[in-house]
Amino acid sequence: MMEFINCYVINEKIYGDYIKNVLFGQLRRIALISAGIGLMLAFIELIFKGIPMLSGLLMLISATTLLMTEFIGKVTLKNMRKYHGGELPETRITFDDDIRTEEGTQTNAIEYAKITHIHNLKNTYVLQCGKALFVIVVKGKFTVGDEAEFCGFLKDK
């Protein structure tokens, strides 16, 4: 069996990819659609000499939602640093008979059958295992195996 190892230290770019596209992806899309609808309503209200109250409120809520997702990501990373004594540990993910993740003193094993979705993002692959468990695999950070073989390996699983 082929083995793959992916090693990285999480940073804002990696975590931002996950936060924006997976964790809060649907919420961000809804907020952007709401902002667009609010903008169209504002134009309609202005054309008919109205005061764009409802549309302004809709756009304000949408903007606040988008900013909060950014804020939550930064606060989470800050808390992770604090939890680990100021420095984030290296994350090491080994793909063999199962998926083994090691981060500092924390280790987990996950069966391939638990993967429900694979998110192919700009900087990462996010393996979704159910509703609450995600494994972040960083592109270009394989120390054993390469990315193209890894993608084929996951498809076979």
C-alpha positions as CSV (number, residue, x, y, z in Angstrom):
1,M,0.0,0.0,0.0
2,M,1.2,3.5,-0.9
3,E,1.8,5.9,2.0
4,F,1.5,9.6,1.9
5,I,2.6,12.1,4.5
6,N,1.6,15.8,4.6
7,C,3.3,18.1,7.1
8,Y,2.7,21.8,7.7
9,V,2.2,24.5,10.4
10,I,-1.2,26.0,10.1
11,N,-1.3,29.8,9.2
12,E,-3.8,32.4,8.2
13,K,-3.7,31.4,4.5
14,I,-4.3,27.7,5.2
15,Y,-7.0,28.3,7.9
16,G,-8.6,31.1,5.9
17,D,-9.1,28.7,3.0
18,Y,-10.9,26.4,5.3
19,I,-12.9,29.0,7.1
20,K,-14.1,30.9,4.0
21,N,-14.9,27.9,1.8
22,V,-15.9,25.1,4.1
23,L,-16.8,26.1,7.6
24,F,-18.6,29.3,6.7
25,G,-18.8,28.8,2.9
26,Q,-22.6,28.5,2.7
27,L,-23.1,31.3,5.1
28,R,-20.8,33.6,3.1
29,R,-22.6,32.7,-0.1
30,I,-26.0,33.6,1.4
31,A,-24.6,36.9,2.8
32,L,-23.2,37.8,-0.7
33,I,-26.6,37.0,-2.3
34,S,-28.4,39.0,0.4
35,A,-26.0,42.0,-0.2
36,G,-26.8,41.8,-3.9
37,I,-30.5,41.7,-3.2
38,G,-30.2,44.6,-0.8
39,L,-28.3,46.6,-3.4
40,M,-31.0,46.0,-6.0
41,L,-33.7,47.0,-3.5
42,A,-31.8,50.2,-2.7
43,F,-31.8,51.2,-6.4
44,I,-35.5,50.4,-6.7
45,E,-36.3,52.4,-3.5
46,L,-34.2,55.3,-4.7
47,I,-35.9,55.3,-8.2
48,F,-39.3,55.5,-6.5
49,K,-38.1,58.2,-4.1
50,G,-38.2,56.0,-1.1
51,I,-35.6,55.8,1.7
52,P,-33.6,52.6,1.4
53,M,-34.2,51.4,5.0
54,L,-34.9,47.7,4.4
55,S,-32.2,47.3,1.8
56,G,-29.7,49.2,3.9
57,L,-30.4,47.0,6.8
58,L,-30.1,43.9,4.6
59,M,-26.7,45.1,3.3
60,L,-25.5,46.0,6.8
61,I,-26.4,42.5,8.1
62,S,-24.6,40.9,5.1
63,A,-21.5,43.0,5.6
64,T,-21.4,42.2,9.3
65,T,-21.8,38.5,8.6
66,L,-18.8,38.5,6.1
67,L,-16.6,40.5,8.5
68,M,-17.5,38.2,11.4
69,T,-16.3,35.1,9.5
70,E,-13.0,36.8,9.0
71,F,-12.8,37.8,12.7
72,I,-13.7,34.3,13.9
73,G,-10.9,32.8,11.8
74,K,-8.3,35.2,13.3
75,V,-9.6,34.7,16.9
76,T,-9.5,30.9,16.5
77,L,-5.9,31.0,15.3
78,K,-5.0,33.3,18.1
79,N,-6.6,30.9,20.6
80,M,-4.8,27.9,19.0
81,R,-1.5,29.7,19.5
82,K,-2.3,30.4,23.1
83,Y,-3.4,26.8,23.7
84,H,0.0,25.6,22.3
85,G,2.1,28.0,24.3
86,G,2.5,30.7,21.7
87,E,3.7,28.6,18.8
88,L,1.6,26.4,16.6
89,P,2.9,22.9,16.3
90,E,3.5,21.1,13.1
91,T,0.6,19.1,11.8
92,R,1.6,15.7,10.4
93,I,-1.0,13.6,8.5
94,T,-0.2,10.1,7.4
95,F,-2.3,8.3,4.9
96,D,-1.8,4.5,5.1
97,D,-4.3,1.9,6.3
98,D,-6.2,4.8,7.8
99,I,-5.7,8.6,8.2
100,R,-3.5,9.5,11.2
101,T,-3.3,13.1,12.3
102,E,-0.7,14.4,14.8
103,E,-0.7,17.9,16.0
104,G,1.5,18.5,19.1
105,T,0.4,15.9,21.6
106,Q,-2.9,15.2,19.9
107,T,-3.3,12.2,17.6
108,N,-6.3,10.8,15.9
109,A,-7.1,8.0,13.5
110,I,-9.8,8.2,10.9
111,E,-11.1,5.5,8.6
112,Y,-11.3,6.4,4.9
113,A,-14.9,5.2,4.9
114,K,-15.8,8.2,7.1
115,I,-14.9,10.7,4.4
116,T,-18.1,12.2,3.1
117,H,-16.7,15.0,0.9
118,I,-13.4,16.2,-0.5
119,H,-13.2,20.0,-0.9
120,N,-10.5,20.9,-3.5
121,L,-9.6,24.5,-2.6
122,K,-6.9,27.0,-3.7
123,N,-4.3,26.0,-1.1
124,T,-5.7,22.9,0.5
125,Y,-7.8,19.8,0.2
126,V,-10.3,19.5,3.1
127,L,-11.5,16.0,3.8
128,Q,-14.9,16.2,5.4
129,C,-15.6,13.3,7.7
130,G,-19.2,13.7,8.8
131,K,-20.6,17.1,9.9
132,A,-18.1,18.1,12.5
133,L,-14.7,16.6,11.6
134,F,-12.4,18.0,8.9
135,V,-8.8,17.1,7.9
136,I,-6.9,19.9,6.2
137,V,-4.3,18.6,3.7
138,V,-2.0,21.4,2.4
139,K,-1.1,21.4,-1.3
140,G,2.6,21.2,-2.0
141,K,3.5,20.0,1.5
142,F,3.8,16.3,0.9
143,T,7.0,14.9,2.4
144,V,6.2,11.3,1.2
145,G,4.4,10.8,-2.1
146,D,3.2,13.5,-4.4
147,E,0.0,15.4,-4.9
148,A,-1.1,13.8,-8.2
149,E,-0.7,10.3,-6.8
150,F,-2.5,11.4,-3.6
151,C,-5.5,12.5,-5.5
152,G,-5.7,9.2,-7.3
153,F,-5.2,7.3,-4.0
154,L,-8.1,9.2,-2.4
155,K,-10.4,8.4,-5.4
156,D,-9.6,4.7,-5.0
157,K,-10.5,4.9,-1.3
